[in-house]
């Protein structure tokens, strides 16, 4: 075999190994280091991997200088991913991979997608002291996707509109539960029309739910499509789906579990360490245990357990190319160690109320 053919063959093996190990299911890993990512042996091979990654994600750069900059960041991220995956202690623990954010520095990622979320002054007044539904004998697992109450994962683009997608997702869920109809709602309307939020500069679900209540409803995505940028409010938007009220969970994990068993719930988390997440149960490696600090608003759509680890099922707005097809699993049942839940997921959970107006096959699971 020629030296060139040998190098190509080695590169092929390395690429296959890296791809398999980065995106394999948790069962592919062991506690004996078998899941460690192989280190590519030369910059030439890393460059080849970078080019493959570019092709997969359709990434193009304006000039050679920008490409060189992105390649250097890619190399640093690859080393970090290798190091973190090598430290995994169990098959269920979260893993990292070269997803669509692999050419962004952590600082760029935070500036583009994360911003500290500030609680409104009247937040506490919405807290429920006791859930109005049955919280005993809850099922071991709930997945509102399987019940048809969750729309497709969306991609917010370079706009910090995660808060708007969390709100539309929660309303879509309760509307399906109460009426039997699953309708994709307009996040763009919230960006353009909610006076208490900041559009693509960020916001919080609390204000946006208030807009929908005061407005008498919200339009559909089909009528008012997403543009990933701020726009002028369309005053002719239709009021297709309405809600009656907003309530906030009491801040306990038990209260959150009870409510998620009944409907999808909006939450905020500290997403600082999630740039390269590709699967598994995230245990809050980059979060402070006694903090309510949050940077990202998302939607809990269920809960379950795997390999002795209990988790929340969280829907994001970073597209299906991130995480587990756009979803994140966050460890739960940690109230003794994490007073606000892993990455503050319990601290500010809220949900819309919609009065029952017609029969629905999901009403037995509703409020």
N, C-alpha and C positions, 0 to 999 in steps of 0.2 A: 504494500500500500504506500502510495506517495506521501510525502510529508504534508502536502496541501490537503489531500484527502483525509489524512489522519486528523489534521486540525479541524476540518469541517465536521468529521464524525464526532470528535470530542465536543465541539460546540453544540452539535445536535443533542448529544446526551445531556449536557449541562442544561440546555434550555428546557428539555423535556423534564428533567429532574426538578428544575426551579419552578416550572409551571405547575407540575403535579403537586409539589409540596406547598406551594403558595395557596392553591385553591382547593386542596383536598378536603374531604370531610374530616371532622375531628377524629374518627376512628382510625385514620391513617397514621396517627401519631402515637407515641408511647412515652413513658417516663424515662426511657433510657437513651434519649437523644436521637432516636431514629428520624425524628421530624425536623432536625436542623437543616436549614437551607444550605446547599452546597455553595461555596464561594467560587465565583467565576475567576479563572486564573489569570486573566489579562484584561487590560483596558479595552483591547480590540474586541474581546468577547462581550464585555459589558456594553460597548457601543452597538454591537450587533443586537443585543437584547433591547437596548434603547430604541433602535430603529424598528424592531418588531413591535414594541410597545406603541410607538408613534403610529404605525400602520393600523394597529388594532383600535386605537382611540381617535384616529383621524386628526392627529395633532401636527400642525405645520407652523413653522416659525418664519418671521419676516426676513431675517438675515443670519449669516453664519455666527455672528457674535451672540445673538439671542439663543441660537441652538446650542452653542458651547456653554452658555450660562445654564440652560435647562439641563444639559447633560451632566454638568457638575452637581447640580441639585439632585438629579436622578441617582447619581452614584452615592451621594451621602444618604439619601433615603433608602437605597438598597442595602447599604451597610446597617442602617438602623433596623430595617425590617428583619434582616438576618439575625441580628443580635437579640431582638425582642422575641422572635419565634424560637430561638435556641433556649430561651429561659422559660418556656411554657412548662408548667408542672403537671398538667392533666390533659386528657384527650378532649375535655369539654371547654377548656380555657380558650379565650378568644385568640385569633391569629391575624396576622397582618399580611398584606400582599401589594403587588404593584397595580393598584387600581387607577382610575382616571386622574387622581390627584398626585400621581407619583413625580411629576415635574415641578411641583410647587413646594417651596420651603414651608415649614410649619408657621412661620410668621406671615407669609403671604396667604396661607390657608385661613388663618385666624382673621386676618384683615378682610378677606373676601367673604367669608361665610359665618364668622362668629362675632358676636358683640354682646357685652354684658347686658343682661336683661334687668330692667328696673321695675320693681313692683309698684303698682298704683297705690295711692294713699288709702283708697277705700277697699282694698283687697280683702282685708280681714272681715269686713262686714258681710261678705258673701259666703263665709265658711259655714258649712253645716255642722251642727253639734252632734247630730245623730242621723245616720242614713235612713231615708224614708222607705227603704226596701228591706227584704229579708236578707240578713248577712250570715245566717247560720247554714251549715251543711252546704257550703259552696262547692261546685265541681272542682276536681283536681286540675282541670285545664279548660281554657276557653280560647277560641280563636274566631274572632268576628269575620275574618276572611272566609272561613268555611261556611259561615252563616249568610254570606252574600251582602254584608253590611260595610264593605271596604272597597273603595274604588282603586284604580291603578296607581302605582307609585309615580309621582311626577318629578320633574327636574326643575328646580328653581333657577338654575343658571347662575350668573354672577350677580344676582339680586338677593339680598337678605330677606326673603319673603317667607321663610320657614314658618313664621307665626301665622301667616294667612292660610297656608296649606294645612296647618294643624287645625285651625278653626273650621275650614270647609270640610275637612275629614271628619271632625266630630259631629258636625251638623248632618253630613251625608249619612253617618252611622245611625244617629237617632231618628232621622227621617225614614230610613229604611226599616228600622225596628218598629216604628209607630204606624207607618203607612203601607209598608211593603214595597215601596219604590226606591230604587237606588239611582240617584241622579248626581252627576259630577258637577260641583258648584264652582263659582267663579272666584278664584283667588285674586285675580286682577281687579275685580270690583273693590275688594278690600284695600288693595294697594292705592287705588285711585280715590276712593271715597271716604275711607275711615279717617276722620279729622284728628283722632287722638293718637294715631300711630304715625310711623315715619316712612311708610312705603318701603323702598328698597334699602333704606338705611336702618331697617329693623323695627320691631314692634313686639307686642305681647298679646297673647290670646284674649286677655281680660277685656281690653278696649274693643277689639274686633267683634267679639260676641255682643258687646253693648251696641255697636253700630247696627248689627243685623236685627237686634231686638227693636231698637228705636226706628229703624228704617221700615220695619214691617216685613222684612224678608231679604233674600239675596237671589241674584240671577244665576243662570247655569253657565258652565264653561263654554258650551256651544254658542250661547248668545253673546257672551262677554269673554272672549278668549284671552289666555295668558300671553303677555308680551315680555316678561322679565325686565320691565323698566317702568318707572313712574309715568303716569298719564293723567289726563283730565277726566274727572268723574263724568260718566255718562248718566245724566239725569233721567234718561228714558229707560234705564235698566229695569227689567221685570222683577217682580217679587215672587219668585217661583216657589221657594221653600222658606218657611218662617220658623222661628223658635219663640218660646214664651218666657224663658228665664235662663239665668246662668247661676250655677252654684259651684262652690269650691270645696274640695275634699278637706277633711280636718287636719291633714298633714301626716297622718299615721299610715303605715303600710297596710294595716288591717282595713282602714277606711278606703284606701285606694283599691285594694283587692276586691272589696265588696262592689265598688262602683264599676270596675272593669268587667266584672261578671255580668253586668247589666247593659253596658254600652262602651264604645270607644271613648277614651278620655284624653284631653289635651294636657301635656306636661311640659316642663322646661328642664333641661339638663345642662351640665357642664360637659360640652363635647370636645374639649381641648385635645384629648388623646385619641380621637376617632378618625383621623385623616386616612389611615391606611387599613382600617378595619375591613376584614373580608368574611368573617364568620366566627361562630363560637360565642360563648357567654362572657360578656365583658364585665369584669369585676371592679372597675373603677381605678385601675392602676395609676391614672394621671389626675385623680380627683382628691380633694381634701375631705376627710371623713366628717368633720363637724361643720361643714360650710353649706350655705344655701346658694352659693355662686352658680349662676347659670348663663349659658351663651347660646342656646339653641332650643327652639320650641318644636315639639314633635307630637306624636299621637300614639298612645298605647292601644293596641288592638287585640290584646289577649295576654294570656300567661300560660306557662307550662313548666315542665321539668325534663331534664336529660342527664343521665349519669349521676344522679344525686344532686344536681344543681338546679335550683328553681330560678326561673327567669321571667321577665316581661318581654312581650313581643312589641317592638317599637317601629312604627312606620316613619320614615324620614322623607325629605324632599330633595335628595341628592341624586335621584335617578336610579334605575335598575342596575347600573354598572357598578354601584357602590354597595358594599356590605353583602348581605344575603338577599340579592335581588332587590335592594333598596330598604331592607329591614335590618334591625339591630336587636340582638338579644342582650338584655341587661340583667345582671344578677339581682334577685329579690330574696325575701325572707332573711334580711340582714339587719333588722331593726335594733338589735343590741349593739352592733358594731358601728352602724351608720344611722345616726339619729334622723337624718333627712332622706335616707335611702341612698343607694349608690349614685353618685354624681348628682345628688339633690333631687332625684326623680320624684320623691314624695312631697317635696316642699311646697309646690305650687301647682297642684292638679285641679283642673276645672272641667265642667261638663255642661252641655246645654240641656234644658228641659223643653220637651215638646208634648203638649197635651194630646191624649189619645182621641183621635177623631174618626177612626175606622178600624175594622178588624185587620189583623196582620198575623201571619204564622209565627212571627217572632215576638209577639206581645207577651208571651209567658216569660221571656227573658228581660223584658223592659222594666221600667221604673214601677 
